[in-house]
Amino acid sequence: MVIRSFTHLDSYKECRSLRKSLAVLVKSFPTDERFRLSDQIIRSSRSTTACIAEGYGRFHYKENIQFCRMARGSLQETLEHLITAYDESYITAENLKSFKSQIDICVAYLNGYIAYLSKAQKTGK
């Protein structure tokens, strides 16, 4: 399949799925966390898909790779916020484990996409 949009990238699809799940999760957090932890989780998870989209739109391998690296960093930031949510007893250990697994899958897809872009950059294809 020819990729004609960032929305067709597996890395984008996985990160989008994570983002949507997290948007539902934070609605169960206490109201006083609305503009603190909930907001941080929403922002960092949105950053992952936004970075993938922006990198794709740059049309240069090096810039695309850099934005994918930023998306990967945002995934790790999201994980840290989820660890905080666990520490504050807003989510269970099982929730944390499940989201960590989902984040690991997103990271794996991003790493694969970065490897593809790096190879394509070197071969000029």
N, C-alpha and C positions, 0 to 999 in steps of 0.2 A: 504494500500500500504506500502510495506517495503521500507524504505529510505536507499538507497545504496550509495548515494552521496550527498554532500552538495547542489548540483544543484537541488535536488528534494525538498528541504526545502522551505516551503511557505515564510518564512522570507527572504531567499536568493532571491527568485523570485521577491518579492516585492521591495527589495532594489536594485536589478539589474534593474528593470523597472525604478525606480527613477533615478539611475545613468545614464541610457541611455537618459532619458528626460533632465536631467541637462546638459549632454554633448552637446545636440542640443541647449539648451538655451544659454549657454555661448558663442556660436559662434556669437550671436547677440550683445555681449558687445563691447564697444569701444576697439580699438586696444591697447591703452595704459593700459588696464586692463588685457591683455593677460597673463602677468607673475605675476599678483597680484591677484585680486579677482577671475578671471576666474580659475586660477591655484588652488586657495584655494578651490573653489567649487568642482573642479574635484578631487582633492586629498582627501577631506573629504568624498565625495560620494563614491569614490573607496575604501576608508578605510572600509566602512560598509560591502561591499561584501567580501573584503579580510579578515576581522576579522571573519566573519561567516565561511568562508572556512578554515581558520587556526584553529579556535576552533574545528570545526568538525574533522579535521585531528589529533587532539591531543588524541582522544580516551579516555579521562578522563573527567568525568562530571564537576569536579571543574574547570579545565582549559577551557573547552568548555563554561561554564557559564561566566567565566571572559572575554573571547574574545567576547561573545555576549554583555556583558556590555560595552566593548570598542566600539563595533559597534553602540550601542545605543548612546554613547557619541558622536560618529562621526556624527550621524544623527542630534543631537542637534547643533553641530558645523556647519553642512551644513545649518541648519535653520538660524543660526546667520549670515552666509555669505549671504543668500538670503534676510534677513532683511536689510543688508548693501546695497545689490543691489537695493532694493526698495528705501532706503534712498537716494541713488545716482541717482534715477530715471532711472535705467537700466531695471527694471521690473515694471509692474503695481501692484496695490493692488490686483487685481484679480489673477494675476500670483502668487503672494506671498501666497494668500489664498489657491489656488489650490495645490501648492507645500507643504504648511504646512499640508494640509489634507493628502497628499500622505505620508509625513513624519510620521504623526500620525498613519497611517495604518501600516507603517513599524515598528514603535515602538510597536504597539499592537501585531504584529506577533512575534517580538523579545521577548516581555514580556511573551507571551504564550509559546514560545520555552524554555525560561529560567525556567518558572514554570514547564514545562514537565521534563526538565533536573534535576531540584531540586528534584522533586518527585521521578524520576528514581534513583537518587543518594541515596536517603533515603531508598528506597525499594530494592536497589541492582539489579534492572532489567534493 
